[in-house]
Amino acid sequence: MALKRDQIAAPVLPKEAVEVPEMGGEVVVRGLLLRERLALFDDAQGGERYGHISAVLAACVVDADGRQVWSAEQWEQFGARHFEAALRLFDVARRLSGLDAEERKKN
């Protein structure tokens, strides 16, 4: 028997607080929305291999109120100066978005 709407749990994006000394404190990283994940695949089809990292950070790194911290361009600048910190945040966003599992399936 099919479920009724009130029997189905509302979807919630995963979130995780991450301490980033290079930014001066803690930020929240959330998983990608469906449209954001699909956009990554569109970029990959066009041959863009790493350019999506700043877009993922722009979408997923939010402040305590859930607002995006910086634009993709600002993440480009942050990553130029704090490369390892940007990759750490990207790894969290990728894990929370289920992209690690997709990579394992490809290999």
C-alpha positions in Angstrom: 0.0 0.0 0.0 1.3 3.4 -0.9 2.3 5.9 1.8 0.3 9.0 2.5 2.1 12.3 2.4 2.1 12.8 6.2 3.8 9.4 6.6 6.8 10.4 4.5 9.6 12.1 6.3 10.6 15.5 4.8 14.0 15.5 3.1 16.8 17.2 4.9 20.2 18.1 3.5 23.1 16.7 5.6 25.2 19.4 7.3 28.4 19.4 9.2 30.3 22.2 11.1 33.9 22.5 10.1 36.6 24.5 11.8 38.6 26.5 9.3 41.4 28.5 11.0 42.2 30.1 7.7 38.8 31.7 7.7 38.9 32.6 11.4 36.5 30.1 12.8 33.8 27.6 12.0 31.5 27.3 9.0 28.8 24.9 8.1 29.1 22.6 5.0 25.9 21.2 3.5 25.2 18.7 0.8 24.3 19.7 -2.7 20.7 20.1 -3.9 19.6 17.9 -6.8 20.0 20.7 -9.4 23.5 21.5 -8.1 24.6 17.9 -8.4 23.2 17.7 -11.9 25.0 20.9 -12.9 28.3 19.2 -11.9 27.7 16.5 -14.4 26.9 19.0 -17.1 30.3 20.7 -16.4 32.1 17.4 -16.5 30.5 16.6 -19.9 32.0 19.9 -21.2 35.5 18.9 -20.1 35.7 21.1 -17.0 37.6 19.0 -14.6 38.3 21.1 -11.5 36.4 24.3 -12.1 33.3 23.0 -10.2 35.2 23.0 -6.9 34.6 26.8 -6.4 30.9 26.4 -7.4 30.5 23.5 -4.9 32.0 25.6 -2.1 29.8 28.6 -3.0 26.7 26.4 -2.8 27.7 24.3 0.2 29.6 26.4 2.6 27.1 28.5 4.6 27.1 30.6 7.8 25.2 29.9 11.0 22.0 31.3 9.3 22.3 29.0 6.2 23.4 31.9 3.9 26.2 31.2 1.4 29.5 32.6 2.7 31.1 33.6 -0.6 30.6 33.5 -4.3 32.4 31.1 -6.6 34.8 33.9 -7.5 35.6 34.6 -3.9 36.2 30.9 -3.3 38.7 31.0 -6.3 40.6 33.7 -4.5 40.5 31.9 -1.1 41.6 28.6 -2.7 44.5 30.4 -4.4 45.8 31.5 -1.0 44.6 28.5 1.1 44.6 25.6 -1.2 44.6 22.8 1.4 41.7 24.5 3.4 39.6 24.8 0.2 40.2 21.1 -0.6 39.3 20.1 2.9 36.0 21.9 2.7 35.4 20.4 -0.8 36.0 16.9 0.5 33.4 17.4 3.2 30.9 18.8 0.7 31.6 16.0 -1.6 31.1 13.4 1.1 27.9 15.0 2.4 26.5 15.1 -1.2 27.2 11.5 -1.9 29.7 12.2 -4.6 32.3 9.9 -3.0 30.1 6.9 -3.6 29.6 7.9 -7.2 33.4 8.1 -7.7 33.8 4.6 -6.2 31.2 3.2 -8.6 33.2 4.7 -11.6 36.4 3.0 -10.5 
